[in-house]
């Protein structure tokens, strides 16, 4: 068990003494939830994005069809970056984008 008197003051937190144990318990639960979780980053080259609304259409289509943590698109780079706990194939993403008219022309996957 972590000694709250040592941990909290060194972290710079201003927590009343009666709440220290609760803060530590919440921190430990949060660490336990994320322990052992793999994160993947998928970088896509997307053909057809020309503006900010195009970015929003791509992001919305991916969010609706795939279980992801985060998605960000750039029409200037022609790129979409997805963070996910599961591996998404290029085919899955292309299928999600098919109704929008955008095409995946490049795909790379890295584990974070």
C-alpha positions in Angstrom: 0.0 0.0 0.0 1.2 3.5 -0.8 1.8 5.9 2.0 -0.5 8.8 1.3 1.5 11.2 3.4 4.4 10.7 1.0 2.7 10.3 -2.3 0.2 13.2 -2.4 2.4 16.1 -1.2 5.1 15.2 -3.6 2.6 15.1 -6.4 1.7 18.7 -5.6 -1.9 17.9 -4.8 -3.8 20.0 -2.3 -6.1 17.3 -0.8 -7.6 17.3 2.7 -6.2 14.5 4.8 -9.5 12.7 5.1 -9.7 12.4 1.3 -6.1 11.1 0.7 -7.0 7.4 0.9 -9.9 7.9 -1.6 -7.6 9.7 -4.0 -5.1 6.9 -3.9 -7.8 4.2 -4.3 -9.2 6.0 -7.4 -5.6 6.3 -8.9 -5.0 2.6 -8.3 -8.3 1.6 -9.9 -7.5 3.8 -12.9 -4.1 2.2 -13.3 -5.7 -1.3 -13.1 -8.2 -0.5 -15.8 -5.5 0.5 -18.3 -2.9 -2.2 -17.3 -2.4 -4.8 -20.1 -4.4 -2.8 -22.7 -2.7 -2.6 -26.0 -3.1 0.5 -28.1 -2.6 0.6 -31.8 -2.1 3.6 -34.1 -3.3 3.4 -37.6 -2.1 6.0 -40.1 -4.1 6.2 -43.3 -3.6 8.1 -46.5 -7.0 9.3 -47.7 -7.8 10.4 -51.2 -10.5 13.1 -51.7 -10.3 15.3 -48.6 -10.2 18.9 -49.6 -11.4 20.9 -46.5 -12.3 20.8 -42.8 -15.8 19.4 -43.6 -14.1 16.5 -45.5 -12.1 15.7 -42.3 -15.3 15.7 -40.2 -17.0 13.3 -42.7 -14.1 10.9 -42.6 -13.9 11.1 -38.8 -17.6 10.6 -38.3 -17.8 7.6 -40.7 -14.9 5.9 -38.9 -16.4 6.6 -35.4 -19.8 5.2 -36.4 -18.4 2.0 -37.9 -15.4 1.1 -35.8 -14.7 0.9 -32.1 -11.9 3.4 -31.6 -10.5 5.7 -28.9 -9.5 8.7 -31.1 -9.5 9.8 -34.7 -8.0 12.9 -36.3 -7.8 13.8 -40.0 -5.9 16.4 -41.9 -7.0 17.4 -45.4 -3.7 19.2 -45.9 -1.7 16.1 -45.3 -4.3 13.8 -46.8 -3.9 11.7 -43.6 -6.1 10.2 -40.9 -4.7 8.9 -37.6 -6.7 6.4 -35.5 -6.0 5.2 -32.0 -7.7 2.0 -31.1 -7.4 -0.9 -28.7 -8.1 -3.3 -31.5 -6.5 -3.8 -34.9 -8.6 -2.4 -37.7 -7.8 -3.7 -41.2 -7.6 -1.5 -44.3 -10.6 -3.3 -45.6 -12.7 -2.5 -42.5 -11.8 1.2 -42.8 -12.5 1.4 -46.5 -15.8 -0.3 -46.0 -16.7 2.4 -43.3 -15.6 5.2 -45.8 -17.4 3.7 -48.9 -20.6 5.7 -48.4 -18.7 8.9 -48.2 -16.7 8.5 -51.4 -13.3 8.8 -49.8 -10.7 6.1 -50.5 -7.9 4.7 -48.4 -4.7 4.7 -50.5 -2.2 4.1 -47.7 -2.2 2.1 -44.5 0.3 1.6 -41.7 -0.2 0.0 -38.2 2.0 0.5 -35.2 1.6 -0.7 -31.6 1.8 2.0 -28.9 
